[in-house]
Amino acid sequence: MKYHIKASTLLLAAVTCVAAAQSAPPSNLFEKSAPPMQLTGKTVARVNGFVLTDRDLLREMYAIFPYARQHNGAFPQAMEPDIRRGALKMIEFEELVYQEALRRKMTVAPARLSQAETSFIHQFHTADQYQAYLTAECQGQRKVLRAKVRRSLLIEDLLKAEVADKSVVSLANARGYYLEHPEKFHTAESFAIQTISTMPAKTDPDQMKAARKRAEEALRQARVTKTYEEFGMLAEKISEDDFRVVMGDHKLVDRAHLPPQILSVADKMQPGQISDIVQVDQVYTIIRLNSHVPAGLRTFPEIKNSLREYLRRQNVERLRGGLNTRLRKTAKIEEL
């Protein structure tokens, strides 16, 4: 759950760089960037009279798209309006949840609050960094920080009660869904592959020759790898296609969606094998086959864990959406 994480990290995100979970998105997303937000503390919304500021908004925008921190706080221009809109709705939802927790007279045990506060403070690398945060976000007062931590814990607790605890899917429920919807578990013949690709900047002979040379060097390095992780780390480092940001992993690809050049090679490979260089148009590609899944009905034991998680996420979205609708129905929200 998001708020289980936020209880210890939401506030820290305001002053520390958030590393990408695995790697950054393609840099060409940032070819056109919206100007970084200039924080002034201005009001962006009021929720039942409580003021939310541009600081709250930007913090949530970074939570949605942390890679902006790596680009001096700039968001991709094409994505910025949607990120901003989503962040605004989220901070409004947070405040509604917090106010509902207060209405229900929910409390946080002093020992738990102190533990959470201490855990939060320990995430700062230096005393100066912590003090800078305290000055910028808490008027320099420890009691303000404590109130922020308490707020996050109350949000977490209410969402646990209203969403997380009610979202759990039993094995029996998952099996029932499987039996009622067999059509959802028929799979086409598919290949799970990773790739490392080299692409010429232009299609003239010299550029193609240079790309081929890079591909040959990439193949030499790929042949040394023994595992999914080793190949994936190499893909992140040297591949020139967009899949490099996910360790070159295309996941399962329907046979019908693979280029003929790739398919003819993949058909002859065994899981774990690495291909020679395959040319598709102007792209030179090296393939690692992770699995070859025949067409057919996947068995319940094969998919029970992923199905339970899928159904749980559906429940989370449904319950969160319902809670948001109920809270907004009686709230006064002004967006400025």
Buried (B, 14 or more C-beta within 10 A) or exposed (E): BBBEEBBBBBBBBBBBEBEEEEEBBEEEBBEEBBEEBEBEEEBBBBBEEEBBBBBBBBBBBBBBBBBBBBBEBBBBBEBBEEBBEEBBBBBBBBBBBBBBBEEEEBBBEEEBBEEBBEEBBEEBEEEEBBEEBBEEBBEEEEEEBBEBBBBBBBBBBBBBEBBBEEBEBEEEBBBEBBEEEEEEBEBBEBBBBBBBBBBBEEEEEEBBEBBBEBBEEBBEBBEEBEEBEBBBBBBBEBBBBEBBBBBBBBEBBEBEEBEEBBBEBBEEBEEEEBBEBBEEEEBBBBBBBBEBBEEEEBEBEEBBEEBBEBBBEEBBEEBBEEBBEEBBEEBEBEEE
